[in-house]
Amino acid sequence: MKNLFCKIKKVPVVLTAFVFAGNVFLCSCGPVKTTEPEVIENEPVTEEVTETVSEPEEVVSEVKEVEEVEEVVEEPEEVYVPTAQELSPYKEIKLDGVKEHHFVSDDYCYIESEKYVLFLDKDVDLPGDFVTNMDAIVDEIERQLQVSCMPEDYEYCGVTDNTSYYGMNPWEDWDIRPKMSIFIMTDEDAKGYISNASADDLVIADYALYSEDVWNSNPEFYASEYRVRFDYVDYYAIAHELTHTVTLRQSHMTDIMTEGIADYMSREVVNALAPAYPSIGENKAEAEKYLYDAMIPEKVNADNAERIFISDYQDIDHADRGAEYVTGRYLCQFLDETYGDDFFLKYKEQIDADGIDYGYDECTEEVRINYANALKEVFGDDVFTKFGDWCVKNHALQELGGVW
């Protein structure tokens, strides 16, 4: 309304007032134009509309990563299966380390050490320091040969079935890999067991380790002049057999090298340990009286040393053999003195590099030539000539009848 009144035009007019009986009349004294009230239409108010052009919404399809849900397969509950060792009725024993104390087994039993397990027959008599001495011998062999008795690349097997010794197998299904299995036998039936070794195990048959009862139980023990029961444990023989197991786990070799390294190490190990280990020292003092050089078919010199090595004394009847022991021992002594105390390790590595391994097959002449060539590759083409000259110079392998 306010807008409407503001829009009405003003008309000039004179008004005369007459009063009648209290009423007031208004009269116009001039020409009065009757004017239609001007209807003012509301002017349309134009609102300025800002057109908002909305951009088309980008539809982002939200792809939710589907979390990979691993199917949980319930593993069957592991059932613990006890080992044959845990189920064994045979006891583990410990020695006290005192050499004057003795343990005598009244049944099969065993002693476990860091690098081997001793499997005891019945009626074995062990001095209290036996394990201490055995540990020292194994460590010394490893130190001098610069190899491990438990190499990682050797294919091990479980405990060997020695039914042929026992008539039964008390250690059936035992698995002590990679430790060495060492069987200590009593041979109560006097079958003539002797110490021996392979890559997997070794057997110790030492009359000094027989109990008094079993030694006195069979007159056959006294029937042979070769069955002598010493007052000491033969650690020379034990070191010899242990060396076999250690070296055979590294590589196969010829008989001359296999027996030679074992014979050489037995003396070197006992000599090294005798001052610190009383029982080994007593063994050395007594056994030195009996050390000897076996008979040989021909003297060794620069002209025949290589030929003898290749022949490997294969033409000698096995029952009379002994030449390979003494020839190999002097060869190892020569290599040690001339080329250094790592001679075995170097030779073993060359054998591996050349891929020489006859396994369980026959060590043929061709294979033995390869072993001779490996020795020359490591120490020079003149190694056999030098060895022959060394033998002559040191009067080694010059007595056909042996040295007693």
Secondary structure as GFF3:
##gff-version 3
##sequence-region A 1 404
A	DSSP	alpha_helix	2	6	.	.	.	ID=ss1
A	DSSP	beta_strand	15	20	.	.	.	ID=ss2
A	DSSP	beta_strand	23	28	.	.	.	ID=ss3
A	DSSP	alpha_helix	84	87	.	.	.	ID=ss4
A	DSSP	beta_strand	91	92	.	.	.	ID=ss5
A	DSSP	beta_strand	102	104	.	.	.	ID=ss6
A	DSSP	beta_strand	109	112	.	.	.	ID=ss7
A	DSSP	beta_strand	116	120	.	.	.	ID=ss8
A	DSSP	beta_strand	125	127	.	.	.	ID=ss9
A	DSSP	alpha_helix	130	145	.	.	.	ID=ss10
A	DSSP	alpha_helix	163	166	.	.	.	ID=ss11
A	DSSP	beta_strand	180	184	.	.	.	ID=ss12
A	DSSP	beta_strand	196	197	.	.	.	ID=ss13
A	DSSP	beta_strand	201	204	.	.	.	ID=ss14
A	DSSP	three_ten_helix	207	209	.	.	.	ID=ss15
A	DSSP	alpha_helix	212	215	.	.	.	ID=ss16
A	DSSP	three_ten_helix	219	222	.	.	.	ID=ss17
A	DSSP	alpha_helix	235	248	.	.	.	ID=ss18
A	DSSP	alpha_helix	255	273	.	.	.	ID=ss19
A	DSSP	alpha_helix	278	287	.	.	.	ID=ss20
A	DSSP	three_ten_helix	288	290	.	.	.	ID=ss21
A	DSSP	alpha_helix	305	311	.	.	.	ID=ss22
A	DSSP	three_ten_helix	318	320	.	.	.	ID=ss23
A	DSSP	alpha_helix	323	339	.	.	.	ID=ss24
A	DSSP	alpha_helix	343	354	.	.	.	ID=ss25
A	DSSP	alpha_helix	365	379	.	.	.	ID=ss26
A	DSSP	alpha_helix	383	393	.	.	.	ID=ss27
###
